[in-house]
Amino acid sequence: MIGALISVVLTLIIAGVIIWALQALLPLVPLPAPFHTVINVLITVIVVLVVVYVIAGLFGVVTPIGRL
């Protein structure tokens, strides 16, 4: 159980660094404002889905992607 909690914390730290880096680099790309908003939302949704999938796998939840 302690190992799973440590893995969850490390997963959240790594995901946080990735989302921070992507959102820090996004203003360097010259796009109109609506596209920046859409890309920020997509980045956040994708990172949240990946984190939930990883955490679910750590706690033994069978996910549909895991059965492929």
C-alpha positions as CSV (number, residue, x, y, z in Angstrom):
1,M,0.0,0.0,0.0
2,I,2.8,2.4,0.8
3,G,4.4,1.6,-2.6
4,A,1.2,2.4,-4.4
5,L,0.9,5.8,-2.5
6,I,4.5,6.6,-3.4
7,S,3.8,5.7,-7.0
8,V,0.7,8.0,-7.0
9,V,2.7,10.9,-5.6
10,L,5.4,10.4,-8.2
11,T,2.8,10.1,-11.0
12,L,1.2,13.4,-9.9
13,I,4.6,15.2,-9.7
14,I,5.6,14.0,-13.2
15,A,2.2,14.9,-14.6
16,G,2.4,18.3,-13.0
17,V,5.8,19.0,-14.5
18,I,4.6,17.9,-17.9
19,I,1.5,20.1,-17.8
20,W,3.5,23.0,-16.5
21,A,6.1,22.7,-19.3
22,L,3.5,22.4,-22.0
23,Q,1.5,25.4,-20.8
24,A,4.7,27.4,-20.4
25,L,5.8,26.6,-24.0
26,L,2.3,27.2,-25.5
27,P,2.6,31.0,-25.6
28,L,5.7,30.7,-27.8
29,V,3.5,29.3,-30.6
30,P,1.8,32.2,-32.5
31,L,-1.8,31.2,-32.5
32,P,-5.1,33.2,-32.1
33,A,-6.5,33.3,-28.5
34,P,-9.3,30.8,-29.1
35,F,-6.8,28.1,-30.2
36,H,-4.7,28.7,-27.1
37,T,-7.8,28.1,-24.9
38,V,-8.7,25.0,-26.8
39,I,-5.2,23.6,-26.6
40,N,-5.0,24.4,-22.8
41,V,-8.2,22.5,-22.2
42,L,-7.1,19.5,-24.4
43,I,-3.8,19.3,-22.5
44,T,-5.5,19.4,-19.2
45,V,-8.1,16.7,-20.2
46,I,-5.4,14.4,-21.6
47,V,-3.2,14.7,-18.5
48,V,-6.1,14.1,-16.2
49,L,-7.2,11.0,-18.2
50,V,-3.7,9.6,-18.1
51,V,-3.3,10.2,-14.4
52,V,-6.6,8.6,-13.6
53,Y,-5.7,5.6,-15.8
54,V,-2.3,5.2,-14.1
55,I,-3.7,5.5,-10.6
56,A,-6.5,3.1,-11.4
57,G,-4.0,0.6,-12.6
58,L,-1.9,1.0,-9.5
59,F,-4.9,0.1,-7.3
60,G,-5.9,-2.9,-9.4
61,V,-8.9,-1.5,-11.2
62,V,-9.4,-3.2,-14.6
63,T,-9.6,-0.6,-17.3
64,P,-11.0,-1.1,-20.8
65,I,-7.6,-0.1,-22.3
66,G,-5.8,-2.6,-20.2
67,R,-7.7,-5.5,-21.8
68,L,-6.6,-4.7,-25.3
